[in-house]
Amino acid sequence: MLGQISSLTQGAPITCGKIRITLAPCLSYLRRNGGRDLIPRKCCHGVKKVNHGTKNKQDRQSVCKCIKRTTQNVKGLNLKKLANLPQKCGVKLPYKLSPSMDCNK
């Protein structure tokens, strides 16, 4: 798993499988409904890795589409936590994560 995470920043193509593995530590946090849950360190580490691994518009669109498909297929996600996850991990995005985000912009 660590090899796949590190490959996000080493010029390898970004695949949805790698993104899902990298962000998997976030699932337990995103499925809890409590408002004061701590985000696992591995989750924020994954968010930062994915963000740093996107070097161009195509990479960003690929990541967006993967996250969008995944959020549409994973049941029980707290969408408010999902929308605020990047910010809480110290990553600035020009949009909020959601199952309805437009990945073509």
N, C-alpha and C positions, 0 to 999 in steps of 0.2 A: 504494500500500500504506500509506503513512504517513497518508493521509487516512482510511483505514478504521480504523487503529489509534486515531487521535485521536478518531474518532467514538464510540468506546466510552465515553468520558468526557464526552461533550457531550449526553447526554440522548437520543441516537438509540436505537432498539430494538437490543438485542443479538441478533445472528443467529449461527447456528452457523458460517456462512461467515466472518464477521468474526473470530470466536474462533479458527477454524483458521488464518487468515492471521496473526493476532497471535501465536499460539503456534508457528507453523511453524519458527522458529529453534531450537526445542527438540528437533526430531526427530533431528537428527544426534547430539546428546548422549544422548537416550533409546534410541537404537539401538546405541550402543557398550556393550560389556560390561566394559570396564576400570573399576576402582573409583575411580581418582584423576583422572578426566577433569574438566577445567574446564568449567563451565557457561558457554555463550556469554552475553555481556552482553545481547544482543538477546533471548535467551530469558527471562532474569529480568525484563527490561524488559516483555516481553509478559505474563508471569505477573502482574506488578504492575498493568499496565494492565487486564487482565481482572478482577482482584480489585477494583480501584478502580471499575470500571465497573458492578459489581453493587450496586444500591442497595436492593433489596428481596428478599423470598423468591422471587418469581417469577423475577427475574433470576438468582438463585443456582441455582435449579432448572434453568433453561434452560442455564446454563453447565455445570452438572453433567451433564445429559443429553447435551449436545454432546460433552463430554470423554469420557464413558462410551462413547458410540457410536463416537467416533473411536478410542479405545484398543482397542475390540473389532475394528475393521476394519483397523488398521495392524499389519502383521506385524513381528515382530522387536523389539518394545519391551522394554526392561529394566524390569520392573514394580517392582523395588525402587527404581530411580532415579526412576520416575514417582511412587511414593508419597512420596518424600522431596523432590521438586522444589520444592514451595511453601516448605517450611522452609528449604531451601538458598538460596532467593531472598529470604528475609526476609519471607515471607508466612505468617501463621498461619491455618490452617484447622482447623475442629473435626473433620475427618475426613481420611483418607488417600485420595489419588487411586488408583483401581483400575478395572479393567473390570467389577467386580461391585459397585461402590458403590451405595447406595440413595439416589437423588436425591429421594425424596419426604419425607425427614426434614428 
